[in-house]
Amino acid sequence: MTNIDQLAEESIGLLSQLIRIPSFSREEERTADAIANFLQQDGIPTQRVGNNIIAYNHFFDEGKPTILLNSHHDTVKPNPGYTKDPFDPIQSDGKLFGLGSNDAGGCLVSLIAAFRYYYNREDLDFNLCLLASAEEEVSGKGGVEAAFPELRPCSFAIVGEPTLLNLAVAEKGLMVLDCEAIGVSGHAAREEGDNAIYKAMEDIQWFRTFAFPRQSEFLGPVKMSVTMIEAGSQHNVVPASCKFVVDVRTTDVYSNLEVLDMIKEHVNSQVVARSTRLNPSSIAVDHPIVQSGIALGKSIYGSPTMSDQALLPIPSIKVGPGDSARSHTADEFIHLVELHEGVRFYIDLLEDHFKI
């Protein structure tokens, strides 16, 4: 299969098919079936891990490095502002409307097209592993985290997310912290007790003002935001407990565990991370795949939004057709020309300029 325009048109057809099938996170069985059937009808064997679909190029060579091509087929639930049927793939004014069309269906079908383009090539300097993954929108453990250990070893990944085809070479991680300041209860009318709110305020001020010593070139400083607070039972009782939640966006110069350790060293409140698994990620600017994208005229940047990069233990770039600003919006759409450009971009990224 070498006709790129034909590949793009077939990609639009596949995306339309996927839009028709509800595929909320953890409910992706039918879209997984559709993707597997699409590949199998093209003579491509597939492997399934839960609702994750895996395929390898025909002339896979264990002696060559393997590039992972990954994007997801789950969606969020429709924005309440929809005026169109989110499951009706309407084409109008050069756009394809539908839930998941932009995030990340357009990227997924474009990566599948590039995979099909190279599938039967015997002269590749690399292998390709395609992973159409589940549960990305909820960072679920049944998505990339479950599928990656089942893959043949991969050197690095291209993660398909809508970036206007520019390259995210770094991405923020996430920790949500449940914190509790402990005091001593007492009557508000008397000088007794140890007010947990006042103790929490000291720590909250630290979260507000502390600057981590190292800053990321592309992501800037680690960002901490206190987003919820709860304390007290009635007006005349000094509270013995004040609970608050902190949203921490980590960067590639620290691991989540390093940031968590530093926080615990500086605050008096009890701090428990709900999870430390959503780590920041980055790839060296001089990496061949980044240089390939730059040679194609694309810019590089650091992304504040999360993707399955957080769960990949290998270097990765995030790049794809569509615009992140359209993700999760009412009447979501992708421009048809973006799909054509996405297919060609992924193919060119790996062939015209990529040198291992």
C-alpha positions in Angstrom: 0.0 0.0 0.0 1.9 3.1 -1.2 -0.8 5.5 -2.4 -0.8 8.1 0.4 -4.0 9.9 -0.8 -5.8 6.5 -0.8 -4.5 5.8 2.6 -5.8 9.1 3.9 -9.3 8.5 2.4 -9.4 5.1 4.0 -8.3 6.7 7.3 -11.3 9.0 7.0 -13.5 6.0 6.5 -12.1 4.2 9.5 -12.4 7.3 11.7 -16.1 7.7 10.6 -16.6 4.1 11.6 -15.0 4.6 15.0 -17.1 7.8 15.7 -20.3 5.7 15.2 -19.3 3.4 18.1 -19.4 4.7 21.7 -16.0 4.1 23.2 -15.9 5.8 26.6 -12.9 4.9 28.7 -13.2 1.3 30.0 -16.0 0.6 27.5 -13.9 0.3 24.3 -14.6 -3.3 23.3 -16.4 -2.5 20.1 -13.8 0.0 18.8 -11.1 -2.4 19.6 -13.0 -5.0 17.5 -13.3 -2.5 14.7 -9.6 -1.6 14.7 -8.6 -5.3 14.8 -11.0 -6.1 11.9 -9.7 -3.2 9.8 -6.1 -4.4 10.1 -6.9 -8.1 9.7 -8.9 -7.3 6.5 -5.6 -5.8 5.2 -3.8 -9.0 6.0 -2.2 -7.7 9.2 -2.3 -10.0 12.2 -3.2 -8.4 15.5 -2.7 -9.2 19.2 -5.1 -8.1 21.9 -4.4 -7.2 25.5 -7.8 -6.2 27.0 -9.0 -3.5 24.7 -5.6 -2.7 23.4 -4.8 -3.7 19.8 -1.1 -4.5 18.9 0.5 -5.2 15.5 4.0 -5.4 14.0 5.4 -4.8 10.6 5.6 -7.9 8.4 9.4 -8.1 8.1 10.0 -7.6 11.8 13.8 -8.1 12.5 14.9 -8.7 16.1 18.2 -7.1 15.2 16.7 -3.7 14.5 15.4 -1.1 16.8 11.6 -0.9 17.2 9.6 2.3 17.1 6.3 2.3 18.9 3.4 4.1 17.2 0.7 4.8 19.8 -2.6 6.6 20.1 -5.9 5.9 21.9 -9.4 5.0 20.8 -11.3 5.8 24.0 -13.1 9.1 24.4 -14.6 11.2 27.2 -18.3 11.5 27.4 -19.9 14.1 25.2 -19.8 17.7 26.3 -23.3 18.8 27.3 -23.1 21.7 24.8 -23.3 19.4 21.8 -25.8 20.5 19.1 -25.0 17.6 16.8 -25.2 13.9 17.4 -21.7 13.1 18.8 -21.9 9.6 17.2 -22.9 10.8 13.7 -19.7 11.4 11.6 -21.0 14.3 9.6 -18.7 15.9 6.9 -19.5 19.6 6.4 -17.4 22.6 5.3 -14.3 20.5 5.0 -14.6 19.1 8.6 -15.4 15.7 10.0 -17.6 16.1 13.2 -18.0 13.6 15.9 -16.9 12.6 19.4 -13.2 11.6 19.4 -12.6 12.9 15.9 -9.9 15.3 17.1 -8.9 13.6 20.4 -7.4 11.4 19.3 -9.2 9.6 16.5 -7.5 11.6 13.8 -4.1 10.8 15.2 -4.9 7.2 15.6 -6.1 6.6 12.1 -3.2 8.6 10.6 -0.7 6.5 12.6 -2.5 3.3 11.4 -2.1 4.6 7.8 1.6 5.2 8.2 1.9 1.7 9.7 0.1 0.2 6.7 2.4 2.2 4.4 5.5 0.6 5.9 4.0 -2.8 6.8 5.4 -4.8 3.8 8.6 -2.8 3.4 11.7 -5.1 3.5 14.2 -2.3 3.4 13.4 -0.6 6.7 16.2 0.2 9.2 13.7 -0.2 12.0 10.7 -2.2 13.1 7.3 -0.7 13.8 4.9 -1.7 16.6 1.4 -0.3 16.4 -0.5 0.1 19.7 -4.1 1.4 19.6 -4.6 1.8 23.3 -7.6 2.1 25.7 -8.3 4.0 28.9 -6.1 7.0 28.0 -8.7 9.6 29.0 -8.8 8.2 32.6 -5.1 7.2 32.8 -6.5 3.7 33.5 -4.3 0.7 34.3 -6.0 -1.3 31.6 -4.5 0.8 28.8 -0.9 1.4 27.9 0.2 0.3 31.4 -1.2 -3.2 30.8 -0.2 -3.4 27.1 3.4 -2.2 27.2 4.8 -5.1 29.1 3.4 -7.4 26.4 5.2 -5.6 23.6 8.5 -6.5 22.0 11.2 -4.1 23.3 10.8 -0.6 21.9 13.4 2.1 21.6 11.2 5.1 21.6 7.6 6.1 20.9 5.6 8.4 18.7 2.4 9.2 20.7 -0.5 10.5 18.6 -2.2 13.5 20.2 -3.5 16.7 18.5 -0.6 19.1 18.4 -1.1 20.9 15.0 1.7 18.5 13.9 4.3 20.3 16.1 6.4 18.2 18.4 5.9 18.1 22.2 9.4 17.1 23.4 8.4 17.3 27.1 5.2 16.8 29.0 4.2 17.5 32.5 3.4 14.8 35.0 0.7 14.8 37.7 0.4 14.1 41.4 -2.7 14.7 43.4 -1.9 15.1 47.1 -4.3 14.6 50.0 -2.9 16.7 52.9 -4.1 17.0 56.5 -2.9 19.4 59.2 -3.5 18.0 62.7 -4.3 20.2 65.6 -6.2 19.9 69.0 -9.9 20.6 69.4 -11.1 23.2 71.8 -13.8 25.8 72.6 -13.4 29.0 70.4 -14.4 31.2 73.4 -11.4 30.1 75.5 -7.7 30.1 74.9 -7.5 26.3 74.3 -6.9 23.9 71.4 -4.5 24.1 68.5 -6.3 25.4 65.4 -5.6 23.0 62.5 -6.7 25.7 60.0 -3.9 28.0 61.1 -1.4 25.1 60.8 -2.7 24.3 57.3 -2.4 27.9 56.3 1.3 27.8 57.0 1.7 24.8 54.7 -0.6 26.2 52.1 1.5 29.4 52.0 4.5 27.2 51.4 2.8 25.4 48.5 1.9 28.8 47.1 5.4 30.3 47.2 8.0 27.6 47.1 10.2 27.5 44.0 11.9 24.2 43.2 15.6 24.8 42.5 15.6 23.3 39.0 13.4 24.4 36.1 12.7 22.6 32.9 13.8 24.1 29.6 10.5 23.4 28.0 8.1 23.1 30.9 9.3 25.8 33.3 8.9 25.3 37.1 7.0 22.6 38.9 3.5 24.0 39.5 1.6 23.4 42.8 -2.0 24.5 43.3 -4.1 24.0 46.4 -7.5 23.3 44.9 -9.8 22.0 47.8 -10.0 22.6 51.5 -12.2 21.2 54.3 -12.2 21.9 58.0 -14.4 22.5 61.0 -17.8 21.2 62.3 -19.3 24.3 63.9 -18.5 27.9 64.6 -17.5 27.6 68.2 -15.2 24.7 68.0 -11.5 25.0 67.2 -10.9 22.3 64.5 -8.5 19.5 65.2 -8.2 18.7 61.5 -7.9 20.6 58.2 -7.7 18.7 55.0 -6.7 20.1 51.7 -5.9 18.9 48.2 -2.9 19.9 46.1 -2.6 19.5 42.3 1.1 19.1 41.5 2.3 19.3 37.8 5.8 17.9 37.7 8.4 18.5 35.0 11.1 16.4 33.4 13.9 17.6 35.7 12.4 15.7 38.7 10.6 12.4 39.1 7.3 12.4 40.9 8.9 10.6 43.9 11.7 13.3 44.1 9.1 16.0 44.2 7.0 14.2 46.8 10.1 13.7 49.1 10.9 17.4 48.9 7.3 18.4 49.8 7.3 16.1 52.8 10.6 17.6 54.0 9.1 21.1 54.0 5.6 20.9 55.3 4.2 19.8 58.7 0.9 18.4 57.3 0.5 14.7 56.6 0.9 14.2 52.8 -0.4 11.2 50.9 -0.1 11.0 47.1 -3.0 9.3 45.4 -0.6 8.1 42.8 3.0 8.7 41.6 2.6 6.7 38.4 1.8 9.7 36.1 5.4 10.9 35.5 6.7 13.7 33.4 8.4 12.8 30.2 10.9 14.2 27.8 13.1 13.3 24.8 16.5 14.8 23.8 16.2 17.6 21.2 19.1 15.9 19.3 17.2 12.6 19.1 16.9 11.5 15.5 13.1 11.6 15.5 13.0 15.1 16.9 15.5 16.3 14.3 13.4 14.6 11.6 10.4 16.7 12.7 12.5 19.9 12.8 13.7 19.1 9.3 10.1 18.9 8.2 9.6 22.5 9.4 7.9 21.7 12.7 8.4 23.5 16.0 9.2 21.9 19.4 7.6 22.8 22.7 6.7 21.5 26.2 3.1 20.3 26.7 1.2 21.1 30.0 -1.5 18.5 29.2 -1.1 14.8 29.8 -1.2 11.8 27.6 -0.1 8.1 27.6 3.5 9.4 27.5 3.2 9.5 31.3 3.0 5.7 31.4 5.7 4.9 28.8 9.1 4.0 30.3 10.9 4.9 27.0 11.6 8.3 25.3 8.7 9.6 23.3 7.4 12.6 21.3 3.8 13.7 21.2 2.7 14.8 17.8 -0.4 14.6 15.6 -3.0 16.2 13.4 -5.8 18.3 15.0 -5.7 20.9 17.7 -5.6 20.3 21.4 -7.9 23.3 21.9 -10.7 21.4 20.3 -10.4 18.4 22.6 -13.4 17.6 24.8 -15.4 20.5 23.3 -19.0 20.5 22.0 -19.4 19.5 18.3 -15.8 18.3 18.2 -14.3 18.1 14.7 -11.1 17.7 12.7 -10.4 19.2 9.3 -10.3 16.7 6.5 -7.1 18.3 5.2 -5.6 17.8 8.7 -6.1 14.1 8.2 -4.4 14.1 4.8 -1.5 16.1 6.3 -1.3 13.9 9.3 -0.9 10.7 7.2 1.8 12.3 5.0 3.6 13.8 8.0 3.9 10.5 9.9 5.2 8.8 6.7 7.7 11.6 6.0 8.8 11.7 9.6 10.0 8.1 9.4 11.3 8.1 5.8 12.5 11.3 4.3 14.5 12.7 7.2 14.7 10.0 9.9 18.1 8.4 10.3 18.9 6.1 13.3 
